[in-house]
Amino acid sequence: MIEDTGSGRDTALVRGLRVLSCVAESGEMSAKMLADELGLPLSTTYRYLKVLREFSFVEEFDGRYLPSSRLSSWSGGNATRSHLLEVGHRFLRRLSASTGRTSVLAVREGRNAMCLRQFAPDEDADIAFRTYELLPLDRGAGQRVLLAHAPGQVIAEVVAESDYPEEKLLNSLRLIRSSGFAYSQSELRAGANALSCPVAVRGEVLCSLTLAGHSDRFGNATAASLKPMLTRAADELQTALSEVC
């Protein structure tokens, strides 16, 4: 969070930066949540959000505010990553609406995965990731999809540091590459299961696409029934990304 190191009073600039910092750190917040978090009047919070939107620093979807793709491009994100940010929320919202599940786009950042975008129904709020949350590559369906398609050196380093038995994890990665799917049960969030597949353009896996939900409504049979829908969604996203690669 931005600290005021001046007179002890927030200037308009510092308050605006606090709002931007809070959105960036949380990944997704409503204006009411921001106002409560920062101790600002709701009307004031809306004014700052309006300015941040005008300068394309934040995006708004259904009353929720997210960091924009412009911030990603400034931090070195490539055109494909920026495009994922632009289309991600609407794409995931449609996928969640058609499946009734939480949907997640994750990318690999070195030896970690990062939740780039997600859309979670209200009933899944307690198992949802935060946007831009860093996640271990060896745990969770979406993360292991990314690990399975990572360079050999990354796989070797992650496997060496993992708590999983080496052969068990390597077999899991081989199965993911051969089947095209990963399925996890309560690996990162207790009571949360997930099904994931890779999204590749010209042979390179750019991200993982995941459907998740509480284990009591996301068992083996549900995961199997969702595979065709997840495959179609991955193909649709692949086509959209191919246009900018």
N, C-alpha and C positions, 0 to 999 in steps of 0.2 A: 504494500500500500504506500502511496505517496505521503511523505512526511513534510510538514511545513517547517523549514529551518530559519524562517525570517522573523517577523515581529511577534509570532505566536498566534496571529489571526490568519485565517484562510482568505486569500484573495480569490477573485472569480476564477483566475487561471488555475490555482491550486485545487479549488473545488471541482472544476471541470476535469482536471487530471485524476482526482480521486474517483470520480464517477467512471472514467475510462479504465483506470487501474482495477477497480472493483469488477467491472464487466470482464476484463481480460483474465483476471485471476479466477473468477468463478466459472467462466465459460458461457453462462446463460443465466440471466436474471430478469425479473419483472421490474418495472419502475417502482412499485411499492416495496419490493425487497431491497432495492438499491437505497431508497429513501430511509427505510428503517435501519439498514446497515450503516449508512453514513450520517444519520441524524439530520437529514435535510428535509425541508417541506416537500411534499409530493409535487407541487406546482414547480418548484425550483428544479427538482430532479428532471422533470419533463423538459424544461427549458435547456438544460445541459445536454440531455439526450438528443433533442432536436438539432442542436449545433453539431454534435458528434456525428449524427446521421448525415447532415448536410456536407460534412467533410469526409464522409465515407469511412469513418473510424469504427462505427458500429452498424449492425444491421438489425432490423426488427421483424419478427415473425410472430403474429398472433399475440402481441403484447409482451413478448420475450425479447430481450436484447442480447446480441451475440457479438464477439469480435469480428471485424470484417476481413475479407480476403485482402484488402489493401494492407493491413498490418502484416499479414503473412508475406506478401510480396516484398515489403520493406525489410523483413528479416531474412530474406534470401530464398523464400519459397519459389519454386519454378512455376511455369505457366500451368502445368497439370495440377499441381497442388492448389494453386489459386482457383482453378476451375472447379476442383472438388469442393472447395469452400463455398463457392458461389452457388453450385447446384445442390450441394449436400443436404441442406436442411429441408428444402422442398421435396427432394427425392426421398429422403428417409421418412418424411411425414406421410407421403403417399404409400410407401411400403408398410409403415406401421398401421395405417388406416385399413389396408387390404388384408393384413395378417393378424391384427390385434396384438402385436408384440412390439417390444422395444427394438429399434433398429440402430445400428452403429456402423460408422465408417472409421477405420483405424489405419494408420500408416506406421511404417517402421522409422524410428529415429535412433540410429546406431544400434545399441544392444537393448533398446526398449521399444515398446509400441506406444503410440499416442492416439488417444481418442480425438479424432479430428472433428467429427460431427456426430450427434446422436439425436434421436427423438424417442422419448419415453412416455407412454401413457401414464396417467396419474397413479394408477395402481402399482406401477413399477418404479416409482420415484425412489424408494429405499434401496433398490439394487442398481440404480443407474450410475454410470460414470460421470465425471465432470468433463466438459469440453476442454481439451488440451491436457487432460490428466495423463501422466506417464504410467505405463503398465509393464509388468515383466513379460518378456517374450515367451517364457515357458509355461505360463499359466493362463488358461482361458482360451476358448475356441478361436476368436479373432486374432489373438496374439500368436498362437501356435501356427495358424495359417501363414502369418508373416514370417515366422521363424523357419517354417518348412521351405520357404522360397527365398530365404536370405542367402548371401554368399557363404561358402563353406567355412571361411574363417570365423564369421559371426556365429554360425551354428556351433562350431567347436568351442568357442569361448563361452557361449550361453550354456551349453551342455555341461561343460567343465564346472561351472559355478552353480548349476541347478541342484535343488534338493532331490529331484527325481533320480532314480537309478538310470545310469547312462543308456543302457540298452533299451529300457522301457521308453525313454523319451525319443531315442533315435527311431525305434519302431513306430512310434506315434507319428513322427514326421514323415516317415516313408509311406504310411497309410494315408496321410493327408494328401501327399503328392499323387498317389495312385487313385484315390477315390474322389478327390476334389472337394472334400468336406472335412471339417473338424467339429466335434461335439464335446462339450464340457459340462460337468455337473458339479456345482458348488465349489468351484476352484478359486475364484477371487471374491465372490460375494456368497455368503452362506445362503442356501436356498435358491440360488440363481443358476439356471441352465442356459446354454447358448449353442447355436448352430451357425457355422461360418463357412464362407468360401472365398477364394481369391478373385480379384478383379485385375485382369491382365490386358495390357495393350502392347501389341507387337512383341509378345513373348516375355514382357517384363511385368511382374506383379507390382501394381501401384498401391493397392490397398486391400484390406479385407472388408467384406460386407457381412454383417452379423445380425441375426435375430435372437433375442433373448427374452426370458421371462421367468417368473417364479416356478420353481421345480414342480409344484403341485399342479401346474397347468402346462408344463413343458417337459414331458417325459420322452421316452424313446419313440413312442408311436407318433407323438406330435412332431418331433424333430423330423421323422421320416416323411410325414405328410407335408411339411413345409419345404422340403428340398426342391421340388419343382418350382415353387414360387420364388425361392431364393436364387435359383439358377437363372430364371427369366429376368429377375431384377438385376443380377450381376451382368447379364448380357446387355441389358438396356443401358446400364451405367458405362459399360465398356464401349458401347457405340458412341455415347455422348463424349467420352474422354478421347476417343480416337480422332475426333474432329479438331482437337487442339494439340495433339502430340505430333 
